[in-house]
Structure formats: structure tokens, C-alpha cells
Amino acid sequence: MYNPTEQLGDLNKTNVEQATRLAAIALENTEKLMKLNLATARNAWAQSVESAQAIAAVRDVQDLFALRAKLAETSVQHALAYSRNLYDLASQAQADYASASEEVWSNYTKGVATWVENATKSAPAGSDVAVNAFKSTVAATTAAFDQFQKATKQVVNLADASVRAAAAQAAKATPAKGRKAA
């Protein structure tokens, strides 16, 4: 016999598990971001000390201009490295969340299908038209969401490829500009 209370309990249990997984992903990515920012701050501090010592050692204007160009190039390279690391962290977090959402959606559609099937079995006689309409609505909604999910994946992949190409181009261009200024 169909027991909606038992299904509701199972649904709540699943929701708690999914929320726990999402919270774990969020904490893990927050920890990674904090480590990146701490390492960047340490690197910036060390670079500042090194730059201050180099500036203090300058003896003429020509050396100052050469040092300025070198420091500018180094700063740009550090900023690009930080941006790349930050983008990689964000991409990985997005992939983790996408994986979790796909799993949640898969479980949800299975649960809805089971619920519809059980509800159909216990539907009163003569409600075939309403049950079939409900089944069609659920199937259409599931298909639409699957299409939306596929389109979203394509957009994310295209954006990722574009950002990676732009970052690679910027990395190639930066050293050349630094050499011209020196």
C-alpha cells in the first residue's frame, strides 16, 4: 500500500544529506580560497620588502627606471598568477556544485517517478485522464529541465574556454611588454 508519510520521511532524509554535501563543498572551497589569499598576502609582503630593499640600493636615475620596469612586470605576473589560481578555484567549485546538482536532480526525478507511479496505483477508478495528464506534465518538466541543464553546461564550457584563451594570451603578452619598457 502507498504510504505518503514514509516517502516524505525518505525525502527529508535525502534533503538533509544533500544540504550536508553542499555545505561541505562550500566549506572546502572557502578553505581553498583562504589559503590562496593567505599565500598571496605572504608573497605580496615578501615582494614589498624585496622591492623596498632594491629601491634603497638604487644609485642613479637609470637604475631607478630599470627597476621600475622590472617591478611593474613582476607585479603584473603575480596578478596574472593570482587571477589564474582564483579562476581555477572558481571553476573547480562550479564543477563540484554542478556535479552535486546533477545528482540531486537525478535523485529527484527518480523520486518523483516513483511517487507518481505509487500515486497512480492508488488513484481512484475513473481518474485515468487526470493521472495521464499529471504524468505528461512531470515528463515534460523533466525533459525541459534536462535541456536547460545541457544548454547551461555548453555555455559554461564555452565561457571557460574563452577565459582560458584570454588568460593564455595575456600571459604571453605580459613579458614582451615588460622587456620593451626595460
PAZAKOL-232504 format. One record per residue (C-alpha): x, y, z; residue number from 0; chain; residue in one letter. Coordinates in nm, 2 decimals. Layout:
<pt><xx>X</xx><yy>Y</yy><zz>Z</zz><balum>NUM</balum><lumti>A</lumti><nupa>a</nupa></pt>
...
//
This chain:
<pt><xx>0.00</xx><yy>0.00</yy><zz>0.00</zz><balum>0</balum><lumti>A</lumti><nupa>m</nupa></pt>
<pt><xx>0.11</xx><yy>0.35</yy><zz>-0.08</zz><balum>1</balum><lumti>A</lumti><nupa>y</nupa></pt>
<pt><xx>0.24</xx><yy>0.53</yy><zz>0.23</zz><balum>2</balum><lumti>A</lumti><nupa>n</nupa></pt>
<pt><xx>0.30</xx><yy>0.91</yy><zz>0.17</zz><balum>3</balum><lumti>A</lumti><nupa>p</nupa></pt>
<pt><xx>0.44</xx><yy>0.96</yy><zz>0.53</zz><balum>4</balum><lumti>A</lumti><nupa>t</nupa></pt>
<pt><xx>0.72</xx><yy>0.71</yy><zz>0.46</zz><balum>5</balum><lumti>A</lumti><nupa>e</nupa></pt>
<pt><xx>0.80</xx><yy>0.88</yy><zz>0.13</zz><balum>6</balum><lumti>A</lumti><nupa>q</nupa></pt>
<pt><xx>0.81</xx><yy>1.22</yy><zz>0.30</zz><balum>7</balum><lumti>A</lumti><nupa>l</nupa></pt>
<pt><xx>1.05</xx><yy>1.09</yy><zz>0.56</zz><balum>8</balum><lumti>A</lumti><nupa>g</nupa></pt>
<pt><xx>1.27</xx><yy>0.95</yy><zz>0.29</zz><balum>9</balum><lumti>A</lumti><nupa>d</nupa></pt>
<pt><xx>1.26</xx><yy>1.28</yy><zz>0.11</zz><balum>10</balum><lumti>A</lumti><nupa>l</nupa></pt>
<pt><xx>1.36</xx><yy>1.47</yy><zz>0.42</zz><balum>11</balum><lumti>A</lumti><nupa>n</nupa></pt>
<pt><xx>1.65</xx><yy>1.24</yy><zz>0.48</zz><balum>12</balum><lumti>A</lumti><nupa>k</nupa></pt>
<pt><xx>1.77</xx><yy>1.29</yy><zz>0.13</zz><balum>13</balum><lumti>A</lumti><nupa>t</nupa></pt>
<pt><xx>1.73</xx><yy>1.66</yy><zz>0.16</zz><balum>14</balum><lumti>A</lumti><nupa>n</nupa></pt>
<pt><xx>1.95</xx><yy>1.67</yy><zz>0.47</zz><balum>15</balum><lumti>A</lumti><nupa>v</nupa></pt>
<pt><xx>2.22</xx><yy>1.45</yy><zz>0.30</zz><balum>16</balum><lumti>A</lumti><nupa>e</nupa></pt>
<pt><xx>2.22</xx><yy>1.69</yy><zz>0.00</zz><balum>17</balum><lumti>A</lumti><nupa>q</nupa></pt>
<pt><xx>2.24</xx><yy>2.00</yy><zz>0.22</zz><balum>18</balum><lumti>A</lumti><nupa>a</nupa></pt>
<pt><xx>2.52</xx><yy>1.85</yy><zz>0.41</zz><balum>19</balum><lumti>A</lumti><nupa>t</nupa></pt>
<pt><xx>2.71</xx><yy>1.77</yy><zz>0.09</zz><balum>20</balum><lumti>A</lumti><nupa>r</nupa></pt>
<pt><xx>2.66</xx><yy>2.13</yy><zz>-0.04</zz><balum>21</balum><lumti>A</lumti><nupa>l</nupa></pt>
<pt><xx>2.78</xx><yy>2.27</yy><zz>0.29</zz><balum>22</balum><lumti>A</lumti><nupa>a</nupa></pt>
<pt><xx>3.09</xx><yy>2.05</yy><zz>0.28</zz><balum>23</balum><lumti>A</lumti><nupa>a</nupa></pt>
<pt><xx>3.16</xx><yy>2.17</yy><zz>-0.08</zz><balum>24</balum><lumti>A</lumti><nupa>i</nupa></pt>
<pt><xx>3.12</xx><yy>2.53</yy><zz>0.03</zz><balum>25</balum><lumti>A</lumti><nupa>a</nupa></pt>
<pt><xx>3.35</xx><yy>2.49</yy><zz>0.33</zz><balum>26</balum><lumti>A</lumti><nupa>l</nupa></pt>
<pt><xx>3.61</xx><yy>2.31</yy><zz>0.13</zz><balum>27</balum><lumti>A</lumti><nupa>e</nupa></pt>
<pt><xx>3.61</xx><yy>2.58</yy><zz>-0.14</zz><balum>28</balum><lumti>A</lumti><nupa>n</nupa></pt>
<pt><xx>3.62</xx><yy>2.86</yy><zz>0.12</zz><balum>29</balum><lumti>A</lumti><nupa>t</nupa></pt>
<pt><xx>3.92</xx><yy>2.70</yy><zz>0.28</zz><balum>30</balum><lumti>A</lumti><nupa>e</nupa></pt>
<pt><xx>4.10</xx><yy>2.68</yy><zz>-0.06</zz><balum>31</balum><lumti>A</lumti><nupa>k</nupa></pt>
<pt><xx>4.02</xx><yy>3.05</yy><zz>-0.12</zz><balum>32</balum><lumti>A</lumti><nupa>l</nupa></pt>
<pt><xx>4.15</xx><yy>3.15</yy><zz>0.22</zz><balum>33</balum><lumti>A</lumti><nupa>m</nupa></pt>
<pt><xx>4.47</xx><yy>2.95</yy><zz>0.17</zz><balum>34</balum><lumti>A</lumti><nupa>k</nupa></pt>
<pt><xx>4.52</xx><yy>3.12</yy><zz>-0.17</zz><balum>35</balum><lumti>A</lumti><nupa>l</nupa></pt>
<pt><xx>4.46</xx><yy>3.46</yy><zz>-0.02</zz><balum>36</balum><lumti>A</lumti><nupa>n</nupa></pt>
<pt><xx>4.70</xx><yy>3.40</yy><zz>0.27</zz><balum>37</balum><lumti>A</lumti><nupa>l</nupa></pt>
<pt><xx>4.97</xx><yy>3.27</yy><zz>0.03</zz><balum>38</balum><lumti>A</lumti><nupa>a</nupa></pt>
<pt><xx>4.91</xx><yy>3.58</yy><zz>-0.19</zz><balum>39</balum><lumti>A</lumti><nupa>t</nupa></pt>
<pt><xx>4.94</xx><yy>3.81</yy><zz>0.11</zz><balum>40</balum><lumti>A</lumti><nupa>a</nupa></pt>
<pt><xx>5.26</xx><yy>3.65</yy><zz>0.22</zz><balum>41</balum><lumti>A</lumti><nupa>r</nupa></pt>
<pt><xx>5.40</xx><yy>3.67</yy><zz>-0.13</zz><balum>42</balum><lumti>A</lumti><nupa>n</nupa></pt>
<pt><xx>5.30</xx><yy>4.04</yy><zz>-0.16</zz><balum>43</balum><lumti>A</lumti><nupa>a</nupa></pt>
<pt><xx>5.46</xx><yy>4.12</yy><zz>0.17</zz><balum>44</balum><lumti>A</lumti><nupa>w</nupa></pt>
<pt><xx>5.79</xx><yy>3.95</yy><zz>0.07</zz><balum>45</balum><lumti>A</lumti><nupa>a</nupa></pt>
<pt><xx>5.78</xx><yy>4.12</yy><zz>-0.26</zz><balum>46</balum><lumti>A</lumti><nupa>q</nupa></pt>
<pt><xx>5.72</xx><yy>4.46</yy><zz>-0.09</zz><balum>47</balum><lumti>A</lumti><nupa>s</nupa></pt>
<pt><xx>6.02</xx><yy>4.41</yy><zz>0.13</zz><balum>48</balum><lumti>A</lumti><nupa>v</nupa></pt>
<pt><xx>6.24</xx><yy>4.30</yy><zz>-0.16</zz><balum>49</balum><lumti>A</lumti><nupa>e</nupa></pt>
<pt><xx>6.12</xx><yy>4.60</yy><zz>-0.37</zz><balum>50</balum><lumti>A</lumti><nupa>s</nupa></pt>
<pt><xx>6.19</xx><yy>4.84</yy><zz>-0.08</zz><balum>51</balum><lumti>A</lumti><nupa>a</nupa></pt>
<pt><xx>6.54</xx><yy>4.70</yy><zz>-0.04</zz><balum>52</balum><lumti>A</lumti><nupa>q</nupa></pt>
<pt><xx>6.60</xx><yy>4.72</yy><zz>-0.42</zz><balum>53</balum><lumti>A</lumti><nupa>a</nupa></pt>
<pt><xx>6.48</xx><yy>5.08</yy><zz>-0.43</zz><balum>54</balum><lumti>A</lumti><nupa>i</nupa></pt>
<pt><xx>6.70</xx><yy>5.17</yy><zz>-0.13</zz><balum>55</balum><lumti>A</lumti><nupa>a</nupa></pt>
<pt><xx>7.00</xx><yy>5.03</yy><zz>-0.32</zz><balum>56</balum><lumti>A</lumti><nupa>a</nupa></pt>
<pt><xx>6.94</xx><yy>5.25</yy><zz>-0.63</zz><balum>57</balum><lumti>A</lumti><nupa>v</nupa></pt>
<pt><xx>7.23</xx><yy>5.48</yy><zz>-0.70</zz><balum>58</balum><lumti>A</lumti><nupa>r</nupa></pt>
<pt><xx>7.12</xx><yy>5.66</yy><zz>-1.02</zz><balum>59</balum><lumti>A</lumti><nupa>d</nupa></pt>
<pt><xx>6.81</xx><yy>5.75</yy><zz>-1.23</zz><balum>60</balum><lumti>A</lumti><nupa>v</nupa></pt>
<pt><xx>6.89</xx><yy>5.49</yy><zz>-1.50</zz><balum>61</balum><lumti>A</lumti><nupa>q</nupa></pt>
<pt><xx>6.88</xx><yy>5.21</yy><zz>-1.24</zz><balum>62</balum><lumti>A</lumti><nupa>d</nupa></pt>
<pt><xx>6.56</xx><yy>5.35</yy><zz>-1.10</zz><balum>63</balum><lumti>A</lumti><nupa>l</nupa></pt>
<pt><xx>6.39</xx><yy>5.33</yy><zz>-1.44</zz><balum>64</balum><lumti>A</lumti><nupa>f</nupa></pt>
<pt><xx>6.52</xx><yy>4.98</yy><zz>-1.50</zz><balum>65</balum><lumti>A</lumti><nupa>a</nupa></pt>
<pt><xx>6.40</xx><yy>4.87</yy><zz>-1.15</zz><balum>66</balum><lumti>A</lumti><nupa>l</nupa></pt>
<pt><xx>6.06</xx><yy>5.04</yy><zz>-1.21</zz><balum>67</balum><lumti>A</lumti><nupa>r</nupa></pt>
<pt><xx>6.01</xx><yy>4.83</yy><zz>-1.53</zz><balum>68</balum><lumti>A</lumti><nupa>a</nupa></pt>
<pt><xx>6.12</xx><yy>4.51</yy><zz>-1.36</zz><balum>69</balum><lumti>A</lumti><nupa>k</nupa></pt>
<pt><xx>5.89</xx><yy>4.57</yy><zz>-1.06</zz><balum>70</balum><lumti>A</lumti><nupa>l</nupa></pt>
<pt><xx>5.59</xx><yy>4.65</yy><zz>-1.29</zz><balum>71</balum><lumti>A</lumti><nupa>a</nupa></pt>
<pt><xx>5.65</xx><yy>4.33</yy><zz>-1.49</zz><balum>72</balum><lumti>A</lumti><nupa>e</nupa></pt>
<pt><xx>5.68</xx><yy>4.13</yy><zz>-1.17</zz><balum>73</balum><lumti>A</lumti><nupa>t</nupa></pt>
<pt><xx>5.36</xx><yy>4.28</yy><zz>-1.03</zz><balum>74</balum><lumti>A</lumti><nupa>s</nupa></pt>
<pt><xx>5.17</xx><yy>4.20</yy><zz>-1.35</zz><balum>75</balum><lumti>A</lumti><nupa>v</nupa></pt>
<pt><xx>5.29</xx><yy>3.84</yy><zz>-1.34</zz><balum>76</balum><lumti>A</lumti><nupa>q</nupa></pt>
<pt><xx>5.19</xx><yy>3.80</yy><zz>-0.98</zz><balum>77</balum><lumti>A</lumti><nupa>h</nupa></pt>
<pt><xx>4.84</xx><yy>3.95</yy><zz>-1.06</zz><balum>78</balum><lumti>A</lumti><nupa>a</nupa></pt>
<pt><xx>4.80</xx><yy>3.71</yy><zz>-1.35</zz><balum>79</balum><lumti>A</lumti><nupa>l</nupa></pt>
<pt><xx>4.91</xx><yy>3.41</yy><zz>-1.14</zz><balum>80</balum><lumti>A</lumti><nupa>a</nupa></pt>
<pt><xx>4.66</xx><yy>3.51</yy><zz>-0.87</zz><balum>81</balum><lumti>A</lumti><nupa>y</nupa></pt>
<pt><xx>4.38</xx><yy>3.56</yy><zz>-1.13</zz><balum>82</balum><lumti>A</lumti><nupa>s</nupa></pt>
<pt><xx>4.46</xx><yy>3.22</yy><zz>-1.28</zz><balum>83</balum><lumti>A</lumti><nupa>r</nupa></pt>
<pt><xx>4.46</xx><yy>3.05</yy><zz>-0.94</zz><balum>84</balum><lumti>A</lumti><nupa>n</nupa></pt>
<pt><xx>4.14</xx><yy>3.22</yy><zz>-0.84</zz><balum>85</balum><lumti>A</lumti><nupa>l</nupa></pt>
<pt><xx>3.97</xx><yy>3.13</yy><zz>-1.17</zz><balum>86</balum><lumti>A</lumti><nupa>y</nupa></pt>
<pt><xx>4.08</xx><yy>2.76</yy><zz>-1.13</zz><balum>87</balum><lumti>A</lumti><nupa>d</nupa></pt>
<pt><xx>3.93</xx><yy>2.76</yy><zz>-0.78</zz><balum>88</balum><lumti>A</lumti><nupa>l</nupa></pt>
<pt><xx>3.61</xx><yy>2.91</yy><zz>-0.90</zz><balum>89</balum><lumti>A</lumti><nupa>a</nupa></pt>
<pt><xx>3.59</xx><yy>2.66</yy><zz>-1.19</zz><balum>90</balum><lumti>A</lumti><nupa>s</nupa></pt>
<pt><xx>3.65</xx><yy>2.37</yy><zz>-0.96</zz><balum>91</balum><lumti>A</lumti><nupa>q</nupa></pt>
<pt><xx>3.38</xx><yy>2.49</yy><zz>-0.72</zz><balum>92</balum><lumti>A</lumti><nupa>a</nupa></pt>
<pt><xx>3.14</xx><yy>2.53</yy><zz>-1.01</zz><balum>93</balum><lumti>A</lumti><nupa>q</nupa></pt>
<pt><xx>3.22</xx><yy>2.18</yy><zz>-1.13</zz><balum>94</balum><lumti>A</lumti><nupa>a</nupa></pt>
<pt><xx>3.16</xx><yy>2.04</yy><zz>-0.78</zz><balum>95</balum><lumti>A</lumti><nupa>d</nupa></pt>
<pt><xx>2.83</xx><yy>2.23</yy><zz>-0.75</zz><balum>96</balum><lumti>A</lumti><nupa>y</nupa></pt>
<pt><xx>2.72</xx><yy>2.12</yy><zz>-1.09</zz><balum>97</balum><lumti>A</lumti><nupa>a</nupa></pt>
<pt><xx>2.80</xx><yy>1.76</yy><zz>-1.01</zz><balum>98</balum><lumti>A</lumti><nupa>s</nupa></pt>
<pt><xx>2.60</xx><yy>1.78</yy><zz>-0.69</zz><balum>99</balum><lumti>A</lumti><nupa>a</nupa></pt>
<pt><xx>2.31</xx><yy>1.95</yy><zz>-0.86</zz><balum>100</balum><lumti>A</lumti><nupa>s</nupa></pt>
<pt><xx>2.31</xx><yy>1.68</yy><zz>-1.13</zz><balum>101</balum><lumti>A</lumti><nupa>e</nupa></pt>
<pt><xx>2.30</xx><yy>1.41</yy><zz>-0.87</zz><balum>102</balum><lumti>A</lumti><nupa>e</nupa></pt>
<pt><xx>2.02</xx><yy>1.59</yy><zz>-0.68</zz><balum>103</balum><lumti>A</lumti><nupa>v</nupa></pt>
<pt><xx>1.82</xx><yy>1.63</yy><zz>-1.00</zz><balum>104</balum><lumti>A</lumti><nupa>w</nupa></pt>
<pt><xx>1.87</xx><yy>1.27</yy><zz>-1.09</zz><balum>105</balum><lumti>A</lumti><nupa>s</nupa></pt>
<pt><xx>1.75</xx><yy>1.15</yy><zz>-0.74</zz><balum>106</balum><lumti>A</lumti><nupa>n</nupa></pt>
<pt><xx>1.46</xx><yy>1.40</yy><zz>-0.75</zz><balum>107</balum><lumti>A</lumti><nupa>y</nupa></pt>
<pt><xx>1.34</xx><yy>1.27</yy><zz>-1.09</zz><balum>108</balum><lumti>A</lumti><nupa>t</nupa></pt>
<pt><xx>1.36</xx><yy>0.91</yy><zz>-0.97</zz><balum>109</balum><lumti>A</lumti><nupa>k</nupa></pt>
<pt><xx>1.17</xx><yy>1.00</yy><zz>-0.66</zz><balum>110</balum><lumti>A</lumti><nupa>g</nupa></pt>
<pt><xx>0.90</xx><yy>1.19</yy><zz>-0.85</zz><balum>111</balum><lumti>A</lumti><nupa>v</nupa></pt>
<pt><xx>0.87</xx><yy>0.90</yy><zz>-1.09</zz><balum>112</balum><lumti>A</lumti><nupa>a</nupa></pt>
<pt><xx>0.83</xx><yy>0.66</yy><zz>-0.80</zz><balum>113</balum><lumti>A</lumti><nupa>t</nupa></pt>
<pt><xx>0.58</xx><yy>0.89</yy><zz>-0.63</zz><balum>114</balum><lumti>A</lumti><nupa>w</nupa></pt>
<pt><xx>0.38</xx><yy>0.92</yy><zz>-0.95</zz><balum>115</balum><lumti>A</lumti><nupa>v</nupa></pt>
<pt><xx>0.38</xx><yy>0.55</yy><zz>-1.00</zz><balum>116</balum><lumti>A</lumti><nupa>e</nupa></pt>
<pt><xx>0.27</xx><yy>0.48</yy><zz>-0.65</zz><balum>117</balum><lumti>A</lumti><nupa>n</nupa></pt>
<pt><xx>0.00</xx><yy>0.76</yy><zz>-0.66</zz><balum>118</balum><lumti>A</lumti><nupa>a</nupa></pt>
<pt><xx>-0.12</xx><yy>0.61</yy><zz>-0.99</zz><balum>119</balum><lumti>A</lumti><nupa>t</nupa></pt>
<pt><xx>-0.16</xx><yy>0.27</yy><zz>-0.84</zz><balum>120</balum><lumti>A</lumti><nupa>k</nupa></pt>
<pt><xx>-0.37</xx><yy>0.41</yy><zz>-0.56</zz><balum>121</balum><lumti>A</lumti><nupa>s</nupa></pt>
<pt><xx>-0.57</xx><yy>0.66</yy><zz>-0.77</zz><balum>122</balum><lumti>A</lumti><nupa>a</nupa></pt>
<pt><xx>-0.95</xx><yy>0.61</yy><zz>-0.76</zz><balum>123</balum><lumti>A</lumti><nupa>p</nupa></pt>
<pt><xx>-1.12</xx><yy>0.45</yy><zz>-1.06</zz><balum>124</balum><lumti>A</lumti><nupa>a</nupa></pt>
<pt><xx>-1.21</xx><yy>0.68</yy><zz>-1.34</zz><balum>125</balum><lumti>A</lumti><nupa>g</nupa></pt>
<pt><xx>-0.92</xx><yy>0.92</yy><zz>-1.28</zz><balum>126</balum><lumti>A</lumti><nupa>s</nupa></pt>
<pt><xx>-0.71</xx><yy>0.79</yy><zz>-1.57</zz><balum>127</balum><lumti>A</lumti><nupa>d</nupa></pt>
<pt><xx>-0.73</xx><yy>1.12</yy><zz>-1.77</zz><balum>128</balum><lumti>A</lumti><nupa>v</nupa></pt>
<pt><xx>-0.61</xx><yy>1.32</yy><zz>-1.47</zz><balum>129</balum><lumti>A</lumti><nupa>a</nupa></pt>
<pt><xx>-0.33</xx><yy>1.07</yy><zz>-1.39</zz><balum>130</balum><lumti>A</lumti><nupa>v</nupa></pt>
<pt><xx>-0.21</xx><yy>1.07</yy><zz>-1.75</zz><balum>131</balum><lumti>A</lumti><nupa>n</nupa></pt>
<pt><xx>-0.22</xx><yy>1.45</yy><zz>-1.77</zz><balum>132</balum><lumti>A</lumti><nupa>a</nupa></pt>
<pt><xx>-0.01</xx><yy>1.46</yy><zz>-1.45</zz><balum>133</balum><lumti>A</lumti><nupa>f</nupa></pt>
<pt><xx>0.23</xx><yy>1.20</yy><zz>-1.58</zz><balum>134</balum><lumti>A</lumti><nupa>k</nupa></pt>
<pt><xx>0.27</xx><yy>1.41</yy><zz>-1.91</zz><balum>135</balum><lumti>A</lumti><nupa>s</nupa></pt>
<pt><xx>0.33</xx><yy>1.72</yy><zz>-1.71</zz><balum>136</balum><lumti>A</lumti><nupa>t</nupa></pt>
<pt><xx>0.60</xx><yy>1.56</yy><zz>-1.50</zz><balum>137</balum><lumti>A</lumti><nupa>v</nupa></pt>
<pt><xx>0.77</xx><yy>1.41</yy><zz>-1.81</zz><balum>138</balum><lumti>A</lumti><nupa>a</nupa></pt>
<pt><xx>0.76</xx><yy>1.74</yy><zz>-1.99</zz><balum>139</balum><lumti>A</lumti><nupa>a</nupa></pt>
<pt><xx>0.90</xx><yy>1.93</yy><zz>-1.69</zz><balum>140</balum><lumti>A</lumti><nupa>t</nupa></pt>
<pt><xx>1.18</xx><yy>1.68</yy><zz>-1.65</zz><balum>141</balum><lumti>A</lumti><nupa>t</nupa></pt>
<pt><xx>1.27</xx><yy>1.69</yy><zz>-2.02</zz><balum>142</balum><lumti>A</lumti><nupa>a</nupa></pt>
<pt><xx>1.27</xx><yy>2.07</yy><zz>-2.02</zz><balum>143</balum><lumti>A</lumti><nupa>a</nupa></pt>
<pt><xx>1.50</xx><yy>2.09</yy><zz>-1.72</zz><balum>144</balum><lumti>A</lumti><nupa>f</nupa></pt>
<pt><xx>1.73</xx><yy>1.83</yy><zz>-1.88</zz><balum>145</balum><lumti>A</lumti><nupa>d</nupa></pt>
<pt><xx>1.76</xx><yy>2.05</yy><zz>-2.19</zz><balum>146</balum><lumti>A</lumti><nupa>q</nupa></pt>
<pt><xx>1.82</xx><yy>2.36</yy><zz>-1.97</zz><balum>147</balum><lumti>A</lumti><nupa>f</nupa></pt>
<pt><xx>2.09</xx><yy>2.17</yy><zz>-1.79</zz><balum>148</balum><lumti>A</lumti><nupa>q</nupa></pt>
<pt><xx>2.26</xx><yy>2.07</yy><zz>-2.12</zz><balum>149</balum><lumti>A</lumti><nupa>k</nupa></pt>
<pt><xx>2.25</xx><yy>2.42</yy><zz>-2.25</zz><balum>150</balum><lumti>A</lumti><nupa>a</nupa></pt>
<pt><xx>2.39</xx><yy>2.56</yy><zz>-1.93</zz><balum>151</balum><lumti>A</lumti><nupa>t</nupa></pt>
<pt><xx>2.68</xx><yy>2.31</yy><zz>-1.95</zz><balum>152</balum><lumti>A</lumti><nupa>k</nupa></pt>
<pt><xx>2.76</xx><yy>2.42</yy><zz>-2.30</zz><balum>153</balum><lumti>A</lumti><nupa>q</nupa></pt>
<pt><xx>2.76</xx><yy>2.79</yy><zz>-2.21</zz><balum>154</balum><lumti>A</lumti><nupa>v</nupa></pt>
<pt><xx>2.99</xx><yy>2.72</yy><zz>-1.91</zz><balum>155</balum><lumti>A</lumti><nupa>v</nupa></pt>
<pt><xx>3.23</xx><yy>2.52</yy><zz>-2.12</zz><balum>156</balum><lumti>A</lumti><nupa>n</nupa></pt>
<pt><xx>3.24</xx><yy>2.79</yy><zz>-2.39</zz><balum>157</balum><lumti>A</lumti><nupa>l</nupa></pt>
<pt><xx>3.30</xx><yy>3.06</yy><zz>-2.12</zz><balum>158</balum><lumti>A</lumti><nupa>a</nupa></pt>
<pt><xx>3.57</xx><yy>2.85</yy><zz>-1.96</zz><balum>159</balum><lumti>A</lumti><nupa>d</nupa></pt>
<pt><xx>3.75</xx><yy>2.80</yy><zz>-2.29</zz><balum>160</balum><lumti>A</lumti><nupa>a</nupa></pt>
<pt><xx>3.72</xx><yy>3.18</yy><zz>-2.37</zz><balum>161</balum><lumti>A</lumti><nupa>s</nupa></pt>
<pt><xx>3.86</xx><yy>3.28</yy><zz>-2.03</zz><balum>162</balum><lumti>A</lumti><nupa>v</nupa></pt>
<pt><xx>4.14</xx><yy>3.03</yy><zz>-2.05</zz><balum>163</balum><lumti>A</lumti><nupa>r</nupa></pt>
<pt><xx>4.24</xx><yy>3.15</yy><zz>-2.40</zz><balum>164</balum><lumti>A</lumti><nupa>a</nupa></pt>
<pt><xx>4.23</xx><yy>3.51</yy><zz>-2.29</zz><balum>165</balum><lumti>A</lumti><nupa>a</nupa></pt>
<pt><xx>4.44</xx><yy>3.43</yy><zz>-1.99</zz><balum>166</balum><lumti>A</lumti><nupa>a</nupa></pt>
<pt><xx>4.70</xx><yy>3.25</yy><zz>-2.20</zz><balum>167</balum><lumti>A</lumti><nupa>a</nupa></pt>
<pt><xx>4.71</xx><yy>3.54</yy><zz>-2.44</zz><balum>168</balum><lumti>A</lumti><nupa>q</nupa></pt>
<pt><xx>4.76</xx><yy>3.79</yy><zz>-2.16</zz><balum>169</balum><lumti>A</lumti><nupa>a</nupa></pt>
<pt><xx>5.04</xx><yy>3.57</yy><zz>-2.01</zz><balum>170</balum><lumti>A</lumti><nupa>a</nupa></pt>
<pt><xx>5.21</xx><yy>3.56</yy><zz>-2.35</zz><balum>171</balum><lumti>A</lumti><nupa>k</nupa></pt>
<pt><xx>5.18</xx><yy>3.94</yy><zz>-2.39</zz><balum>172</balum><lumti>A</lumti><nupa>a</nupa></pt>
<pt><xx>5.30</xx><yy>4.04</yy><zz>-2.05</zz><balum>173</balum><lumti>A</lumti><nupa>t</nupa></pt>
<pt><xx>5.67</xx><yy>3.95</yy><zz>-2.07</zz><balum>174</balum><lumti>A</lumti><nupa>p</nupa></pt>
<pt><xx>5.70</xx><yy>4.12</yy><zz>-2.41</zz><balum>175</balum><lumti>A</lumti><nupa>a</nupa></pt>
<pt><xx>5.56</xx><yy>4.44</yy><zz>-2.27</zz><balum>176</balum><lumti>A</lumti><nupa>k</nupa></pt>
<pt><xx>5.79</xx><yy>4.43</yy><zz>-1.97</zz><balum>177</balum><lumti>A</lumti><nupa>g</nupa></pt>
<pt><xx>6.10</xx><yy>4.38</yy><zz>-2.19</zz><balum>178</balum><lumti>A</lumti><nupa>r</nupa></pt>
<pt><xx>6.01</xx><yy>4.67</yy><zz>-2.41</zz><balum>179</balum><lumti>A</lumti><nupa>k</nupa></pt>
<pt><xx>5.98</xx><yy>4.90</yy><zz>-2.11</zz><balum>180</balum><lumti>A</lumti><nupa>a</nupa></pt>
<pt><xx>6.32</xx><yy>4.80</yy><zz>-1.97</zz><balum>181</balum><lumti>A</lumti><nupa>a</nupa></pt>
//
